[in-house]
Amino acid sequence: MSWKLFLDDRAARSLLNKLIRSSLVESYHSVEVLQRDPSSPLFSVKSFEELHLKQQLLDGVYSMGFNRPSKIQETALPMMLADPPQNLIAQSQSGTGKTAAFVLAMLSRVSPMKKYPQCICLSPTFELALQTGEVIEQMGKFCEDIKVVYAVRGNRPSSDSRIEAQIIIGTPGTVMDWCFKQRLIDVAYIRVFVLDEADVMIDLQGYCDHSIRVKRAMPETCQMLLFSATFEDTVWSFAERIVPDPNIIKLKKEELTLKNIQQFFDPCENKEQKYQALCNIYGAVTIAQAIIFCQTRKIASWLYHTMRKDGHQVSLLTGELLVTERARMIQRFRDGNEKVLITTNVCARGIDVEQVSIVVNFDLPLQLDGTVDYDTYLHRIGRAGRFGKKGIALSLVEKSCLYMLDHIEKQF
């Protein structure tokens, strides 16, 4: 798989989660807070009323079905809405209310009567920018004087037009173009700068530099908010360059336990023998719901068409589908309309389907150098053991790869 495809998949997974989430999910992570001033009191809230929001905003929050703050919001919102404004670097997984939190911060900081850009939110892709914009429009629907404009490729106002929208949502390249080339945005008036999906952003060529250039033009009083699902060293380095004197919220991820997952291995000669083994257990697989993981799209497609030809009811989910098509397929699977899902690593991490009790590795997950990808293996079989439920993981292993089982056993 090429590096570009990896990045596309990562951005697509993030969008996919946004599309299939109809409500907040409960976070099973504990929150670690590092304050820029350790001596200052740490506030948290248990209700949105405690935030003293304008009534229009409170109505917008409740209209979206948010009855109480999520675990992340309990701690993040008091920091984001503090006066004077505080900068924030936060780690947050999809579905935990992160987007709603920074949208609430932007809507709270805007002066509706001032008809010029006051907030900028950068997203790594056009689709993710639109998703954020939809949240702003939903939450701000009772704030009639607040407008949003999308700074994305293909949406270019004439150079002599004046942008009256208070909130700009866009991708780094287009926002930079609007700020410095077309001079449609006066960054001196920006009050809030949000950088979303930072871990995806920094891997896309040029986006890191574009984001930093936009940030450097901001006034010192501008509030900086940066969000990322992961915090590798590269993300930390980028975050420190773009967000001065931040408060930091990190997730202490609980170790994924394998105690509730029974692991089985079946040695096979080739993919045809793997297929026969899969057919032998098809009846057991369809009692509950199952995910079958393949290493490549080609193998996944072959397995799907072969099983369908032999009369087995299965569905296919790969990166070749449009993100909206993938979202529809996952929703059908979650609703129980599909029992068996054949997929690649696009579904291995980040996409939660709680009802799965059986996972089949048609292929072991491998790194580019041919060694076992332990992290992906853990995330794959973890689909069968969500929220403490018991699950079964079966790996179909060609005899030439049997030595890898020893490595897996030692690893876990």
N, C-alpha and C positions, 0 to 999 in steps of 0.2 A: 504494500500500500504506500502511495506517495505521501510526502509530508503535507502537501496541499490537501489531499483527501482526508488526512487525519484532522487537519484544522477545520475543514468543512464539516466533518462529522461532529466535532466538538461543538461548533456553533449550532449545528442542526439539533444536537441533543438538547442544548439549552432551550432552543425555540420549541422543540417537541414537548418538553416538560411544561412550558408555558401554555401551549395549546391544549394539553390534555388535563390540566389542573382546573377543575371547576370550583375548588375551595382550597383553603390552607390545609397542609398536612401537618401532623404532629411531629415536631422535631424530637429525635431521640439523642440529641447531643446536649452536653452541658456547655454553658457559655463562659468563656474566660475573657475578662475585661482588663485592659491595660490603659489607665487614664494618663493623659499628658501631665496632669497635676495630681499625683497620688494622694495628696492631702485633702483634696476636695471631696465632698460627699458624693456617693454613687446613688443616683436615683433610678427607680424602675416604676413602672405603672402596671396596673391590673385592668384598667378600663380606659377607653378613649376619652371619657369625660375628664379624667385627671390631667389631660394635656391642655385643657382650656382652649380648644380649637374654636374658630369662628363657626357659627351654627351651620352655615352653608357647607363647610367642609365636613363637619360631623354628620350632616345629613347624607353627604356623598359617600362617606365611609360606610355608614350603615346600609345604604342602598346597594352596596356591593356585597353585602352578606357577611361583613366582618363584625362579629358580635363583641369580640374582645381581642386585645393585642396578642400576637403570637409570641413565642419565647424570645425570638430575636427582637421583635418590635418592643417588647417590654423594656429592654435595656437601651436599644438604639434610638428610639424616638425621643426620649428626654434629652439625649445628647444632640440629636439633629435639630431639635426645636429650641435649644437653649438660647438665651440672650445674655451676652453677645454670642454670635454663632461659633460653633466648635467644629473643627475638621474631624473626619472619621474615616478609618480604614476598617472594613468589615468583611468577614468571611460568612457566606450564607449560601445554603443549598437552594435549589429551585423548589418553589412551593411553600416556603417558610414566611412569605410576606415581605421579602426584601424590596421588590419593586414598589409595592404599595407604600412602604416606609419612606423611600426617597421621593416618591411622587408627593406624598403628604408634606414633606419638608419643602419641596419646591413651591407647591401651592400656598403654603403658609408664608413664605418669604416674599411672594409677588405683591406688588402694589398694583391693583387692577386698573386704577385710573391713569397709570403711566403707560403710554402706548409705545413701548419699545422693548427689545429683548432684555430680560433680567435673569433668566436661568438657561443654562445649556446642559444637555444630557447627551453624552456620547455612547453609542452602541456599536458593536463590531460589524453588524450586518444590517441591511435594509429591513429584513423581516423582523429582527429583534427591535429595531427602532420603532416600527409600526406597532408592535406589541406594547411597548412602553407608552407610546402615544395613546393607545386605546385605554390604558389604565388611567392616564391623566384626564382624558375626556370623560370617562365614567365617574371618577372620583370628583372631578371639578364641574360636573354637569349643573350644579346649583350656583356655581360662580360664573355668571353669565358674561362678565367683562374680561375673563381670563381666556386667552386664545393660545393655540399651539400651531407651530409650523414645522414641517419636516425638511431638514437639510440633508437630502439624499439625492443620489444621482438621478437625473431626469426631472427633478423639481427645481428649476432655476428661475427665480424671479428676475425681472429685467433690472439692469444695473441702476436705473434711475428710480426704481420703486422703493418705497419705505416699508420696512417690516414693522408692523404694529403688534404682532403677537409677542406675548411676554415670555413664552417658553419655546426654546428651540430644541428639537430632538433630531439627532442625525448621526452620520458616520464621520469619523475624524477628518478624512480627506475633504469632504464637501463642506463641513463646518469651517475648516481652515481656509478654504477657498472663499467662503462667504465673509469671513472675518478680515482677511488680508488682501485678497485679490479684488473681489467685487466690493468690499467695504460695505456690506449690507448690515453688518452687526458691529456695534461699538462696544468692544469688550470692557471698556472702562465702566460700563453700567451693569455688568454681570454680578449678581449677588450670590448665586449658587452654581457650582460646577460639579456635575455628576459624571463619573466614569464607571460604566456598568460592564460586567463580564470582563474584568481586566485580564484574567488568565487567557481568555481567547484573544483579546485585543493585542496583547504584546507579541503574539506569535504571527500576526498578520503583518506582512511587510509594509513598513512605513507608518503604520498606525501609531506605534509608540512615539516616534518623533513628532508626528502631527499633533498628538494629544499634548505632548510636552510644550510644543510651540504655542498652542492655544492657551494652555495654562499659564505660561510665562507672561502673557499679555494681560492677564487678569489683575485687578486691583488686589492689594494685600488683604483687604477686608472681605474678599470673596470666600464663601464657605466651600471647602473641597470635600466631596464624598466619593470614596472609591469602594467598589464591591467586587468580590471575586469568590468563585466556588472553591478554588484551591489556592494554596500559598507556597508554591515552590520558590526557590531562591530568586529566580528571575522576576517573579511577581513582586516579591518583597523589595527588590532593588528598584523596580519601576515605581512602586507605591511610595517609597521614601523620597524619590525624586519629584514626585508630582503633588504629594500631600504633606505640607509642613506641620509640625507639632500636632500630630493626630492623636485622638483617642483610638484605641484598637479593640475590636471585638473578634475573637477567634472561637472556633468550635472545637471542643475536645471530643473528637469522634470516638465513640465506644468501639472497642474491638469487635469485629464481626465474628460472632461465635460459630464454630462448626459443630458444637456438641449436639445440636438438634437436627443436624443434617447427616443422614446415612449416605456414605460414599461407596459406590460399586464401580468395578472396572471389568470390562469384557474384552479380552484379546481377540483381534480379528486380522485376517490376512490382507484385506483390501477394502475399498469403499463398498463393493458389492456385498461382501460378507457383513459389513457394518449395516448396510441397508436391510439385509435379511434379519439381523439381530433386532433392529428397530421394529420391523414388521411383527416379529414374534412377541414383542411387548406392547404393541399398539393398543390392545384392549385395555391393559392396565393403565397406560398413559392417559387414555381418554376418560377414565373414571373421574379424574380431577382435571386440572389444567396443566399443560406442560409447555416448556420452551425447549426447542432443539437448537443448539448453537453450532454453527459451521465457521470454519476459518476464513472462507472467501465467499464472495457473492456468487461465483461460478458454481461452487459445490452446493451452496444453499439453493440456487435455482435448479440444479440437476436433481437434488433430493426432493424438492417441492413437486416438480413435474413428474418424477418417477412415482412418488407416493400417490399423487392425484390420478395418474394413469391406472394404478392398481386399486383404485377405489377408496383410498384413505382420505378422510376430510382433514386437510391441513391448510394453513395460511402462510403467506410469505411476507416477511418484513426485512427489506434491505435498504441501503443508502441510495439505490437507484430510483426509489420512489420519491416523489415530491414530499416535502415536510408535511404538508396538509394531508396527503394521502397516508403517510405514516401515522399521523395523529388519529385519523379515522380508523385505521386498522387496530391501533392500540386500544382505542376506545371500545371497539367491537370485542376485543379480547377481554378487556376489563369487565364488560357487560355480560360476558359468558356466551356471546354469540359465536365465538371461535374457541375451540378447545385446545388445539395444538398449533403453536406458532414456530415456524422455522425462521431463524434470523442469523445475523452476524453479530459482531461486537457492538453494533449500534444500539443494541438492547441490553448490553452487559452491565453498564453502569449508568446511573442517573435516571433511568426509566423504571419507575416502581409500579409493578402490577402485583397486588397483595395476594391474589388468590392462587398463585402458582405453587404447586406442591412437588412437582417433578421437573428436574432439569436434566437434559441429555446433552453431553458434549459429543457431537458426531465427530468433531476433531478437537484435540487438545489445543488450547490457545498458545500460540508460539510468538516469540519475539522475531525481529527481522533476521537475527543471527541463528535462528532455529532452536533456541533454548526455550524452556517453558516460561510463559508469561504468568508468573504466580499471582500478580495483582489482578489480572483479568480472570484467571481461574477462580479466585476468591469471590470476585464480584459476580461471575456467572452463577456459581452454585449457590451464592447468597440469595439469588432470586427465589430459591425454594425454601428459604428459612426466614422469611420476613416476620418481624415483630414477635419472635420467639416461637413461631409455629414450627412443627416438625416437617421435614422435607427429605426428598430422596434425590441424589445426584448420581447419574450413570455416565461413565466415560467409555466410549468405544475406541479402543486403542490398537492401532496396527502394531504387529509384532516388532517391527523395526523401531518402534517408539516405547516399548515396554520399560526400558531403562529409566524413562522419565518418571515412571510411577514412584520409584525410589526417591527421586528428587522431590516430588510433591509431598511424599510422606515425611521426609526430613524437614521440609519447609513448614509444614503445618502440624 
